[in-house]
C-alpha cells in the first residue's frame, strides 16, 4: 500500500514534472487561477512525491498548474509561501503513469497537449499500450492513434497547432499530402487565410 502524507510544503522545495504533457501556463484560464489563489489560497492539495533535485525535495505528480500559479503569486507578493500537498511514495514508472493519466482525463488540455501525452505514454509503455490507455481514459484506440499520427508532420506545422492556428482536422488533411511543395502551400494557406476544408480536400484529391 502506497504511503500518503499530508503537509504544507514550501514552494521552493517543489519542482515541476518535466514529463507533464501540459505546456501552456498562460492565457485567461491560468490568469483566473492565479487570481483565485491570490484571493483564496489553494483549496485542493497538489500531489507530490519525494524526489531530491538540485535545490528541491519533491516533484509534482498532479497539480502542476496550481503549483506554478502559487509560485507566481508568491513571487508577485515577494513572500515565501507554502502549498498544501499530499506526499505519495511513487517510483518513476508509477509517477509517470499517475501524472499522464490524470492529465489526459482532464478536459482543459489543448489538442496538441493531448496528442503529446498520448505519444509520451506510447513511447514509455510500448506499441501494445494504446488499447490499455484507451480503456483507462475513455477514448477509442483509433482516436489515440490518429492523434499520434499527426505528430509526424513537420515541426513548423506542429508549432502552429500548438498555438491553435490550425485544427486537428486540418492536420489530418495535410498529413495525406506526400508532395512537400503541396504540403507547404496548403500549410501557408492554412495559417495565412483561415484554412478551410475545401481547399485541403482539393489539394489532396489531385
Backbone as a chain_set.jsonl record, in Angstrom:
{"seq": "XXXXXXXXXXXXXXXXXXXXXXXXXXXXXXXXXXXXXXXXXXXXXXXXXXXXXXXXXXXXXXXXXXXXXXXXXXXXXXXXXXXXXXXXXXXXXXXXXXXXXXXXXXXXXXXXXXXXXXXXXXXXXXXXXXXXXXXXXXXXXXXXXXXXXXXXXXXXXXXXXXXXXXXXXXXXXXXXXXXXXXXXXXXXXXXXXXXXXXXXXXXXXX", "coords": {"N": [[0.846, -1.2, 0.0], [0.558, 2.187, -0.892], [2.185, 4.879, 0.692], [0.683, 7.769, 2.083], [0.993, 11.11, 2.851], [-0.036, 14.093, 4.348], [0.86, 17.466, 4.157], [2.019, 20.872, 4.546], [4.08, 22.379, 2.249], [7.009, 24.244, 1.544], [7.021, 26.261, -1.362], [9.392, 26.562, -2.73], [10.704, 24.188, -2.404], [9.706, 22.382, -4.122], [9.668, 20.868, -7.289], [8.671, 21.225, -10.758], [7.098, 18.776, -12.906], [8.937, 17.325, -15.442], [7.861, 15.686, -17.376], [5.28, 16.373, -17.838], [2.529, 16.625, -20.003], [1.162, 18.941, -20.388], [1.753, 22.103, -21.594], [1.053, 24.706, -21.719], [0.955, 27.47, -19.807], [-0.41, 29.898, -19.426], [-2.626, 32.525, -20.557], [-6.24, 33.222, -20.372], [-7.567, 31.373, -18.569], [-5.49, 30.468, -16.907], [-4.7, 32.887, -15.8], [-7.009, 33.502, -14.348], [-6.891, 31.442, -12.481], [-4.559, 32.119, -11.071], [-5.409, 34.533, -9.904], [-7.508, 33.59, -8.328], [-6.118, 31.981, -6.494], [-4.565, 33.93, -5.326], [-6.503, 35.363, -3.927], [-7.948, 33.44, -2.42], [-6.288, 31.362, -1.776], [-4.854, 27.993, -1.938], [-7.164, 25.517, -2.444], [-7.591, 22.793, -3.039], [-5.362, 20.21, -2.374], [-2.153, 19.692, -3.947], [-0.523, 16.891, -5.544], [2.416, 15.305, -4.703], [5.661, 13.726, -4.963], [8.354, 12.26, -3.134], [11.391, 13.341, -4.19], [14.594, 14.069, -4.687], [16.035, 16.992, -5.946], [18.168, 19.405, -7.585], [17.9, 21.698, -5.963], [15.663, 21.025, -4.592], [13.161, 18.98, -2.872], [10.928, 17.606, -3.524], [8.707, 16.464, -6.163], [6.239, 17.496, -8.471], [3.35, 15.581, -9.027], [0.645, 15.634, -9.615], [-1.244, 18.5, -10.303], [0.213, 20.592, -11.363], [-0.374, 23.073, -12.603], [-1.606, 24.509, -10.523], [0.519, 24.604, -8.749], [2.41, 26.122, -10.218], [0.957, 28.488, -10.534], [0.665, 29.271, -7.872], [3.338, 29.725, -7.259], [3.781, 31.968, -8.836], [2.082, 33.831, -7.632], [3.313, 33.987, -5.131], [5.799, 35.044, -5.877], [5.032, 37.536, -6.937], [4.023, 38.746, -4.676], [6.196, 38.794, -3.162], [6.852, 36.947, -1.108], [7.692, 34.051, 0.844], [6.008, 31.29, 0.296], [3.882, 28.508, 1.328], [2.469, 25.386, 0.177], [-0.429, 23.34, 0.239], [-0.072, 19.849, 0.238], [-0.247, 16.444, -0.845], [1.771, 13.839, -0.087], [3.067, 11.22, -1.878], [4.574, 8.062, -2.026], [6.168, 7.144, -4.747], [7.413, 5.241, -7.496], [9.526, 5.98, -10.361], [8.186, 5.015, -12.669], [5.576, 4.639, -11.684], [4.916, 7.252, -10.957], [5.033, 8.541, -13.454], [2.951, 7.198, -14.811], [0.724, 7.87, -13.203], [0.714, 10.675, -13.431], [0.443, 11.144, -16.243], [-2.021, 9.854, -16.875], [-3.774, 11.23, -15.155], [-3.658, 13.816, -16.23], [-4.513, 13.395, -18.884], [-7.137, 12.753, -18.506], [-8.346, 15.086, -17.98], [-10.317, 17.891, -19.089], [-9.36, 20.27, -19.993], [-7.002, 20.248, -21.393], [-5.112, 21.236, -24.246], [-5.65, 20.296, -27.727], [-3.144, 19.732, -28.868], [-1.503, 19.291, -26.608], [-2.788, 17.058, -25.583], [-2.289, 15.152, -27.615], [0.514, 15.006, -27.409], [0.708, 13.907, -24.873], [-0.413, 11.375, -25.342], [1.542, 10.371, -27.071], [3.816, 10.347, -25.406], [3.053, 8.41, -23.529], [2.787, 6.175, -25.181], [5.422, 5.894, -26.145], [6.75, 5.34, -23.783], [5.48, 3.061, -22.73], [5.241, 1.235, -24.815], [4.318, -0.412, -27.971], [2.009, -1.952, -27.667], [0.414, -0.624, -25.877], [-1.641, 1.133, -26.477], [-4.468, 0.247, -26.623], [-4.854, -0.284, -23.88], [-4.437, 2.258, -22.729], [-6.54, 3.613, -23.967], [-8.782, 2.397, -22.792], [-8.459, 3.234, -20.169], [-8.778, 6.002, -20.193], [-11.133, 6.464, -21.454], [-11.314, 6.829, -24.228], [-11.297, 6.022, -27.769], [-9.144, 3.528, -29.26], [-8.511, 4.059, -31.886], [-8.863, 6.833, -32.053], [-6.763, 7.73, -30.435], [-4.532, 6.765, -31.871], [-4.787, 8.24, -34.249], [-4.341, 10.821, -33.317], [-1.679, 10.595, -32.464], [-0.491, 10.058, -34.919], [-0.515, 12.467, -36.445], [1.536, 13.85, -35.344], [3.766, 13.343, -36.751], [4.084, 15.201, -38.686], [5.848, 18.071, -40.118], [7.892, 20.202, -37.982], [7.241, 23.007, -37.973], [4.58, 23.04, -38.659], [3.426, 21.633, -36.545], [4.02, 23.411, -34.529], [2.331, 25.509, -35.181], [-0.072, 24.245, -34.695], [0.147, 23.853, -31.958], [-0.092, 26.48, -31.157], [-2.678, 26.808, -31.753], [-3.418, 27.664, -34.288], [-4.117, 26.173, -36.432], [-6.38, 23.414, -36.934], [-7.035, 20.068, -35.618], [-8.389, 18.505, -37.529], [-7.59, 19.785, -39.852], [-4.879, 19.132, -39.838], [-4.987, 16.388, -40.236], [-5.818, 16.308, -42.873], [-3.658, 17.581, -44.099], [-1.651, 15.73, -43.588], [-2.014, 13.79, -45.468], [-0.839, 14.662, -47.729], [1.79, 14.053, -49.85], [3.628, 15.326, -51.399], [6.091, 17.69, -50.897], [6.025, 20.403, -51.63], [3.326, 20.866, -52.136], [2.35, 20.371, -49.602], [3.586, 22.432, -48.164], [2.416, 24.645, -49.451], [-0.312, 24.272, -48.85], [-0.211, 24.436, -46.07], [0.696, 27.069, -45.667], [-1.479, 28.419, -46.675], [-3.282, 27.585, -44.792], [-2.486, 28.881, -42.412], [-2.368, 31.488, -43.198], [-4.714, 32.283, -44.403], [-7.027, 31.602, -43.02], [-7.524, 28.771, -43.225], [-9.629, 26.538, -45.021], [-11.651, 23.61, -45.192], [-12.331, 22.721, -47.764], [-10.3, 23.597, -49.489], [-7.985, 22.122, -48.728], [-8.997, 19.585, -49.202], [-9.277, 19.72, -51.951], [-6.64, 19.879, -52.786], [-5.664, 17.448, -51.855], [-7.122, 15.668, -53.389], [-6.092, 15.828, -55.911]], "CA": [[0.0, 0.0, 0.0], [1.369, 3.39, -1.009], [2.091, 5.806, 1.806], [0.207, 9.108, 1.772], [1.196, 12.045, 3.952], [-0.48, 15.452, 4.027], [1.583, 18.528, 4.86], [2.245, 22.097, 3.782], [5.481, 22.359, 1.829], [7.456, 25.485, 0.888], [7.018, 26.179, -2.826], [10.768, 26.486, -3.223], [11.219, 22.824, -2.26], [8.974, 21.528, -5.066], [9.979, 21.092, -8.707], [7.654, 20.795, -11.71], [7.386, 17.492, -13.543], [9.347, 17.554, -16.828], [7.093, 14.83, -18.282], [3.899, 16.85, -17.951], [2.184, 16.985, -21.38], [0.638, 20.315, -20.425], [2.829, 23.065, -21.842], [0.514, 26.064, -21.705], [0.734, 28.027, -18.471], [-0.74, 31.304, -19.648], [-3.982, 32.653, -21.071], [-7.28, 33.654, -19.426], [-7.838, 30.395, -17.512], [-4.38, 30.477, -15.953], [-4.789, 34.174, -15.102], [-8.094, 33.356, -13.37], [-6.395, 30.571, -11.414], [-3.629, 32.924, -10.276], [-6.195, 35.483, -9.113], [-8.241, 32.817, -7.325], [-5.164, 31.588, -5.453], [-4.175, 35.161, -4.624], [-7.579, 35.774, -3.035], [-8.483, 32.386, -1.558], [-5.301, 30.329, -1.49], [-5.042, 26.685, -2.567], [-8.226, 24.767, -1.777], [-7.339, 21.363, -3.244], [-3.918, 19.937, -2.317], [-1.494, 19.061, -5.086], [0.087, 15.608, -5.195], [3.855, 15.298, -4.98], [6.398, 12.558, -4.48], [9.699, 12.583, -2.663], [12.437, 13.192, -5.202], [15.575, 15.129, -4.482], [16.574, 17.657, -7.119], [19.326, 20.245, -7.285], [17.577, 22.52, -4.795], [14.313, 20.669, -4.159], [12.986, 17.677, -2.225], [9.704, 16.981, -4.02], [8.352, 16.682, -7.565], [4.794, 17.487, -8.678], [2.768, 14.461, -9.769], [-0.635, 16.161, -10.101], [-1.486, 19.849, -9.798], [1.309, 21.461, -11.815], [-0.878, 24.432, -12.849], [-1.792, 25.148, -9.22], [1.856, 24.866, -8.208], [3.003, 27.245, -10.951], [0.189, 29.692, -10.218], [1.026, 29.647, -6.5], [4.691, 30.295, -7.332], [3.657, 33.307, -9.405], [1.504, 34.674, -6.58], [4.365, 34.168, -4.128], [6.806, 35.943, -6.449], [4.45, 38.88, -7.052], [3.839, 39.298, -3.333], [7.526, 38.781, -2.544], [6.812, 36.19, 0.142], [7.976, 32.629, 0.73], [4.749, 30.637, 0.643], [3.766, 27.055, 1.355], [1.322, 24.877, -0.56], [-0.88, 22.054, 0.779], [0.29, 18.761, -0.674], [-0.289, 15.048, -0.421], [3.021, 13.194, -0.498], [2.923, 9.795, -2.167], [5.839, 7.406, -2.359], [5.972, 6.55, -6.066], [8.586, 5.02, -8.34], [9.483, 6.782, -11.589], [7.13, 4.484, -13.534], [4.279, 4.918, -11.059], [4.685, 8.696, -11.051], [4.738, 8.826, -14.861], [1.625, 6.66, -15.093], [-0.248, 8.678, -12.469], [0.7, 12.029, -13.982], [-0.089, 11.136, -17.602], [-3.448, 9.517, -16.849], [-4.5, 12.336, -14.503], [-3.741, 14.932, -17.165], [-5.294, 13.033, -20.065], [-8.548, 12.685, -18.13], [-8.841, 16.449, -17.819], [-10.936, 18.42, -20.297], [-8.795, 21.567, -20.367], [-5.79, 20.115, -22.201], [-5.279, 21.594, -25.653], [-5.484, 19.115, -28.584], [-1.714, 19.458, -29.021], [-1.02, 18.705, -25.362], [-3.354, 15.715, -25.501], [-1.525, 14.296, -28.531], [1.84, 14.808, -26.822], [0.532, 12.962, -23.771], [-0.569, 10.047, -25.948], [2.845, 9.958, -27.601], [4.687, 10.033, -24.273], [2.611, 7.133, -22.961], [3.105, 5.165, -26.187], [6.876, 5.695, -26.177], [7.182, 4.786, -22.498], [4.866, 1.764, -22.448], [5.373, 0.306, -25.932], [3.3, -0.415, -29.023], [0.767, -2.6, -27.249], [-0.198, 0.117, -24.772], [-2.73, 2.018, -26.907], [-5.775, -0.21, -26.127], [-4.885, -0.11, -22.423], [-4.627, 3.682, -22.472], [-7.891, 3.954, -24.42], [-9.726, 1.935, -21.775], [-8.267, 3.973, -18.922], [-9.2, 7.405, -20.296], [-12.437, 6.543, -22.103], [-11.196, 7.213, -25.643], [-11.074, 4.858, -28.618], [-7.758, 3.328, -29.684], [-8.37, 4.747, -33.168], [-8.712, 8.267, -31.767], [-5.406, 7.937, -29.924], [-3.579, 6.548, -32.969], [-4.9, 9.375, -35.177], [-3.679, 11.967, -32.689], [-0.235, 10.347, -32.507], [-0.046, 10.058, -36.317], [-0.27, 13.809, -36.983], [2.779, 14.374, -34.775], [4.845, 13.089, -37.709], [4.173, 16.362, -39.574], [6.997, 18.943, -39.826], [7.85, 20.972, -36.747], [6.577, 24.304, -38.078], [3.142, 22.779, -38.672], [3.052, 21.283, -35.175], [4.087, 24.644, -33.737], [1.09, 26.233, -35.463], [-1.134, 23.525, -33.982], [0.321, 24.171, -30.54], [-0.615, 27.838, -30.973], [-4.086, 26.731, -32.154], [-3.604, 28.384, -35.547], [-4.768, 25.189, -37.294], [-7.087, 22.417, -36.133], [-6.663, 18.67, -35.813], [-8.933, 18.04, -38.812], [-6.707, 20.33, -40.888], [-3.639, 18.357, -39.839], [-5.244, 15.085, -40.853], [-5.826, 16.532, -44.32], [-2.288, 17.888, -44.513], [-0.819, 14.528, -43.482], [-2.206, 12.981, -46.679], [-0.05, 15.226, -48.827], [3.128, 13.466, -49.917], [4.489, 16.289, -52.076], [6.489, 18.716, -49.932], [5.593, 21.724, -52.083], [1.882, 20.948, -51.9], [2.179, 20.468, -48.152], [3.977, 23.788, -47.787], [1.41, 25.569, -49.972], [-1.539, 24.099, -48.072], [0.027, 24.935, -44.715], [0.734, 28.533, -45.732], [-2.869, 28.847, -46.815], [-3.938, 27.31, -43.516], [-2.16, 29.88, -41.396], [-2.465, 32.849, -43.722], [-6.017, 32.643, -44.972], [-8.099, 30.916, -42.31], [-7.652, 27.491, -43.929], [-10.923, 25.879, -44.995], [-11.549, 22.199, -45.528], [-12.448, 22.507, -49.196], [-9.008, 23.795, -50.15], [-7.139, 20.957, -48.468], [-9.59, 18.458, -49.897], [-8.976, 19.862, -53.366], [-5.23, 19.538, -52.991], [-5.499, 16.02, -51.613], [-7.776, 14.87, -54.42], [-5.424, 15.951, -57.208]], "C": [[0.88, 1.249, 0.0], [1.116, 4.335, 0.166], [1.62, 7.17, 1.33], [0.382, 9.977, 3.013], [0.738, 13.424, 3.497], [0.356, 16.448, 4.824], [1.66, 19.761, 3.971], [3.744, 22.206, 3.519], [5.853, 23.7, 1.212], [7.525, 25.294, -0.626], [8.42, 25.966, -3.385], [11.353, 25.078, -3.156], [10.569, 21.848, -3.24], [9.36, 21.879, -6.496], [8.82, 20.613, -9.577], [8.071, 19.468, -12.331], [7.739, 17.701, -15.007], [8.558, 16.732, -17.836], [5.654, 15.286, -18.477], [3.583, 17.227, -19.395], [1.637, 18.399, -21.498], [1.802, 21.287, -20.552], [2.359, 24.513, -21.733], [0.216, 26.498, -20.276], [0.558, 29.535, -18.6], [-2.183, 31.36, -20.137], [-4.984, 32.98, -19.981], [-7.52, 32.68, -18.275], [-6.735, 30.382, -16.458], [-4.387, 31.768, -15.145], [-5.866, 34.127, -14.026], [-7.653, 32.493, -12.19], [-5.449, 31.33, -10.494], [-4.395, 33.871, -9.361], [-6.966, 34.767, -8.009], [-7.33, 32.412, -6.171], [-4.719, 32.805, -4.652], [-5.22, 35.541, -3.586], [-7.943, 34.715, -1.994], [-7.46, 31.338, -1.136], [-5.605, 29.038, -2.241], [-6.084, 25.902, -1.778], [-7.971, 23.265, -1.862], [-5.838, 21.097, -3.238], [-3.388, 19.382, -3.639], [-0.943, 17.713, -4.615], [1.549, 15.647, -5.618], [4.438, 13.955, -4.561], [7.77, 13.02, -4.012], [10.689, 12.315, -3.787], [13.385, 14.365, -5.078], [16.061, 15.667, -5.819], [17.764, 18.493, -6.715], [19.083, 21.082, -6.038], [16.207, 22.179, -4.22], [14.279, 19.266, -3.558], [11.797, 16.9, -2.78], [9.48, 17.326, -5.489], [6.832, 16.589, -7.702], [4.388, 16.257, -9.487], [1.432, 14.886, -10.37], [-0.86, 17.531, -9.471], [-0.422, 20.841, -10.218], [0.841, 22.894, -12.046], [-1.057, 25.181, -11.533], [-0.446, 25.497, -8.592], [2.483, 26.074, -8.884], [2.284, 28.551, -10.642], [0.531, 30.193, -8.816], [2.42, 30.263, -6.456], [4.644, 31.726, -7.857], [3.085, 34.283, -8.382], [2.563, 34.995, -5.534], [5.416, 35.161, -4.611], [6.283, 37.375, -6.504], [4.288, 39.551, -5.697], [5.143, 39.337, -2.542], [7.513, 38.117, -1.168], [7.167, 34.734, -0.153], [6.754, 31.864, 1.218], [4.873, 29.121, 0.679], [2.512, 26.645, 0.59], [0.889, 23.55, 0.064], [-0.617, 20.941, -0.226], [0.092, 17.405, -0.014], [0.97, 14.386, -0.967], [2.765, 11.706, -0.69], [4.282, 9.224, -2.549], [5.643, 6.618, -3.65], [7.306, 6.337, -6.767], [8.478, 5.927, -9.564], [8.349, 6.325, -12.496], [5.75, 4.788, -12.976], [3.929, 6.397, -11.166], [4.328, 9.096, -12.475], [3.314, 8.407, -15.195], [0.544, 7.528, -14.459], [-0.406, 10.047, -13.116], [0.059, 12.077, -15.364], [-1.591, 10.873, -17.601], [-4.262, 10.653, -16.243], [-4.682, 13.497, -15.462], [-4.627, 14.612, -18.359], [-6.782, 12.903, -19.763], [-9.161, 14.071, -17.937], [-9.364, 16.971, -19.151], [-10.276, 19.707, -20.779], [-7.426, 21.457, -21.036], [-6.079, 20.605, -23.61], [-5.132, 20.318, -26.486], [-4.019, 18.728, -28.764], [-1.163, 18.775, -27.777], [-1.53, 17.274, -25.197], [-2.564, 14.741, -26.373], [-0.131, 14.0, -27.982], [1.779, 13.819, -25.659], [0.374, 11.539, -24.273], [0.783, 9.511, -26.409], [3.796, 9.56, -26.471], [4.349, 8.662, -23.696], [3.01, 5.989, -23.881], [4.6, 4.856, -26.185], [7.392, 5.04, -24.896], [6.724, 3.339, -22.318], [4.971, 0.757, -23.585], [4.164, 0.27, -26.842], [1.966, -1.008, -28.579], [-0.021, -1.835, -26.212], [-1.411, 0.945, -25.173], [-4.098, 1.529, -26.433], [-5.928, -0.03, -24.616], [-5.145, 1.346, -22.058], [-6.04, 4.107, -22.842], [-8.928, 3.58, -23.364], [-9.646, 2.784, -20.511], [-8.787, 5.398, -18.997], [-10.524, 7.572, -21.039], [-12.408, 7.063, -23.525], [-11.003, 5.944, -26.464], [-9.597, 4.758, -28.991], [-7.503, 4.045, -31.001], [-8.147, 6.236, -32.993], [-7.286, 8.567, -31.316], [-4.379, 7.794, -31.04], [-3.609, 7.702, -33.965], [-4.185, 10.594, -34.614], [-2.16, 11.804, -32.731], [0.291, 10.505, -33.93], [0.278, 11.455, -36.827], [1.002, 14.428, -36.414], [3.986, 14.084, -35.658], [4.999, 14.238, -38.706], [5.368, 17.232, -39.187], [6.782, 19.83, -38.603], [7.121, 22.297, -36.839], [5.06, 24.15, -38.095], [2.658, 22.447, -37.262], [3.089, 22.503, -34.263], [2.822, 25.467, -33.931], [-0.089, 25.57, -34.758], [-1.064, 23.822, -32.49], [-0.251, 25.55, -30.22], [-2.09, 27.94, -31.349], [-4.387, 27.588, -33.377], [-4.205, 27.479, -36.618], [-5.404, 24.133, -36.394], [-6.593, 21.007, -36.434], [-7.172, 18.147, -37.155], [-8.106, 18.563, -39.975], [-5.425, 19.496, -40.986], [-3.838, 16.987, -40.479], [-5.268, 15.2, -42.373], [-4.404, 16.781, -44.825], [-1.405, 16.64, -44.518], [-0.94, 13.632, -44.715], [-1.337, 13.459, -47.844], [1.373, 14.68, -48.787], [4.129, 14.424, -50.563], [4.802, 17.443, -51.127], [6.016, 20.106, -50.328], [4.099, 21.913, -51.864], [1.593, 21.101, -50.411], [2.497, 21.879, -47.672], [2.922, 24.797, -48.212], [0.12, 25.498, -49.151], [-1.381, 24.648, -46.66], [0.051, 26.458, -44.685], [-0.668, 29.094, -45.902], [-3.602, 28.687, -45.483], [-3.716, 28.426, -42.509], [-2.35, 31.307, -41.885], [-3.824, 33.262, -44.196], [-7.155, 31.879, -44.322], [-8.497, 29.631, -43.034], [-9.062, 26.907, -43.858], [-10.813, 24.504, -45.635], [-11.558, 21.952, -47.032], [-11.132, 22.643, -49.916], [-8.12, 22.571, -49.968], [-7.671, 19.746, -49.208], [-9.288, 18.507, -51.373], [-7.556, 19.481, -53.674], [-5.029, 18.037, -52.87], [-6.028, 15.193, -52.774], [-7.099, 14.949, -55.771], [-4.701, 14.656, -57.576]], "O": [[1.823, 1.358, 0.784], [-0.025, 4.554, 0.571], [2.086, 7.677, 0.31], [-0.044, 9.6, 4.104], [1.078, 13.871, 2.402], [0.536, 16.286, 6.031], [1.391, 19.686, 2.772], [4.561, 22.135, 4.437], [5.078, 24.244, 0.426], [8.031, 24.28, -1.108], [8.603, 25.276, -4.388], [12.38, 24.801, -3.777], [10.837, 20.647, -3.204], [9.377, 23.051, -6.87], [8.077, 19.711, -9.191], [9.24, 19.086, -12.289], [6.91, 18.214, -15.758], [8.577, 17.038, -19.028], [4.893, 14.647, -19.204], [4.282, 18.06, -19.973], [1.648, 18.987, -22.579], [2.716, 21.296, -19.727], [3.174, 25.433, -21.664], [-0.671, 25.95, -19.622], [1.267, 30.326, -17.978], [-2.881, 30.346, -20.13], [-4.634, 33.015, -18.802], [-7.661, 33.104, -17.128], [-7.012, 30.294, -15.261], [-4.114, 31.754, -13.945], [-5.674, 34.644, -12.926], [-7.998, 32.774, -11.042], [-5.528, 31.198, -9.272], [-4.07, 33.998, -8.18], [-7.069, 35.269, -6.89], [-7.723, 32.49, -5.007], [-4.52, 32.719, -3.44], [-4.877, 35.989, -2.492], [-8.213, 35.037, -0.837], [-7.723, 30.525, -0.25], [-6.506, 28.996, -3.079], [-5.91, 25.653, -0.585], [-8.118, 22.549, -0.871], [-5.108, 21.701, -4.023], [-4.103, 18.684, -4.358], [-0.907, 17.438, -3.416], [1.869, 15.985, -6.758], [3.783, 13.157, -3.89], [8.275, 14.052, -4.453], [10.803, 11.19, -4.272], [13.017, 15.512, -5.333], [16.448, 14.908, -6.707], [18.313, 18.317, -5.627], [19.944, 21.171, -5.163], [15.648, 22.956, -3.446], [15.214, 18.479, -3.705], [11.663, 15.699, -2.546], [9.984, 18.329, -5.996], [6.208, 15.704, -7.115], [5.006, 15.935, -10.502], [1.122, 14.535, -11.508], [-0.69, 17.706, -8.264], [-0.174, 21.823, -9.518], [1.566, 23.837, -11.727], [-0.702, 26.356, -11.434], [-0.292, 26.554, -7.98], [3.025, 26.953, -8.214], [2.917, 29.597, -10.503], [0.67, 31.396, -8.599], [2.661, 31.209, -5.707], [5.378, 32.593, -7.382], [3.544, 35.42, -8.274], [2.692, 36.141, -5.102], [5.869, 36.015, -3.85], [6.999, 38.316, -6.162], [4.4, 40.772, -5.581], [5.197, 39.838, -1.419], [8.073, 38.635, -0.201], [6.965, 34.249, -1.266], [6.497, 31.799, 2.42], [5.816, 28.534, 0.148], [1.607, 27.453, 0.382], [1.737, 22.718, 0.387], [-0.912, 21.087, -1.413], [0.241, 17.247, 1.197], [1.2, 14.379, -2.177], [2.305, 11.02, 0.223], [5.038, 9.836, -3.303], [5.026, 5.553, -3.648], [8.218, 7.155, -6.647], [7.449, 6.569, -9.775], [7.622, 7.156, -13.04], [4.848, 5.158, -13.728], [2.78, 6.751, -11.432], [3.421, 9.901, -12.684], [2.56, 9.174, -15.793], [-0.439, 7.877, -15.112], [-1.523, 10.521, -13.324], [-0.771, 12.944, -15.635], [-2.348, 11.59, -18.255], [-5.323, 11.001, -16.761], [-5.753, 14.102, -15.503], [-5.405, 15.457, -18.802], [-7.602, 12.94, -20.681], [-10.371, 14.196, -17.751], [-8.911, 16.547, -20.213], [-10.597, 20.19, -21.865], [-6.755, 22.471, -21.227], [-7.183, 20.407, -24.117], [-4.549, 19.345, -26.007], [-3.686, 17.544, -28.808], [-0.435, 17.787, -27.881], [-0.805, 16.393, -24.735], [-2.212, 13.646, -25.934], [0.348, 12.871, -28.079], [2.679, 12.999, -25.48], [0.948, 10.605, -23.712], [1.123, 8.352, -26.17], [4.496, 8.553, -26.57], [5.237, 7.858, -23.411], [3.509, 4.96, -23.426], [4.997, 3.691, -26.219], [8.357, 4.277, -24.927], [7.472, 2.497, -21.821], [4.809, -0.443, -23.363], [3.119, 0.842, -26.534], [0.912, -0.603, -29.068], [-1.027, -2.337, -25.71], [-2.144, 1.417, -24.303], [-4.848, 2.331, -25.877], [-7.001, 0.332, -24.133], [-5.966, 1.64, -21.19], [-6.669, 4.875, -22.114], [-9.841, 4.355, -23.079], [-10.661, 3.024, -19.858], [-9.197, 5.958, -17.98], [-10.987, 8.696, -21.234], [-13.373, 7.675, -23.983], [-10.597, 4.911, -25.931], [-8.887, 5.763, -29.035], [-6.415, 4.579, -31.22], [-7.337, 6.836, -33.7], [-6.677, 9.54, -31.76], [-3.46, 8.606, -31.148], [-2.562, 8.102, -34.475], [-3.504, 11.315, -35.343], [-1.437, 12.764, -33.002], [1.389, 11.022, -34.133], [1.247, 11.626, -37.567], [1.496, 15.424, -36.943], [5.097, 14.521, -35.36], [5.947, 14.248, -39.491], [5.854, 17.148, -38.059], [5.653, 20.161, -38.24], [6.445, 22.69, -35.889], [4.337, 25.018, -37.607], [1.607, 22.922, -36.834], [2.288, 22.616, -33.335], [2.299, 26.052, -32.983], [-0.996, 26.251, -34.281], [-2.09, 24.019, -31.839], [-0.822, 25.763, -29.15], [-2.684, 29.016, -31.277], [-5.467, 28.167, -33.492], [-4.747, 27.97, -37.608], [-5.016, 23.975, -35.237], [-5.835, 20.785, -37.377], [-6.456, 17.419, -37.844], [-7.934, 17.867, -40.977], [-4.951, 19.195, -42.082], [-2.958, 16.489, -41.181], [-4.799, 14.306, -43.078], [-4.003, 16.248, -45.86], [-0.513, 16.511, -45.357], [-0.062, 12.809, -44.974], [-1.135, 12.736, -48.819], [2.074, 14.837, -47.788], [5.33, 14.343, -50.305], [3.894, 18.096, -50.613], [5.645, 20.904, -49.467], [3.655, 22.986, -51.456], [0.709, 21.858, -50.01], [1.76, 22.449, -46.868], [2.566, 25.694, -47.448], [-0.464, 26.524, -48.802], [-2.305, 25.253, -46.116], [-0.511, 27.07, -43.777], [-1.0, 30.133, -45.33], [-4.42, 29.521, -45.097], [-4.65, 28.861, -41.835], [-2.479, 32.231, -41.082], [-4.085, 34.451, -44.378], [-8.138, 31.543, -44.983], [-9.656, 29.44, -43.402], [-9.633, 26.79, -42.774], [-9.979, 24.275, -46.511], [-10.86, 21.061, -47.517], [-10.858, 21.895, -50.855], [-7.57, 22.045, -50.935], [-6.903, 18.97, -49.776], [-9.065, 17.47, -51.998], [-7.279, 18.84, -54.688], [-4.32, 17.426, -53.67], [-5.467, 14.151, -53.112], [-7.475, 14.223, -56.692], [-4.082, 14.574, -58.637]]}, "num_chains": 1, "name": "protein.A"}
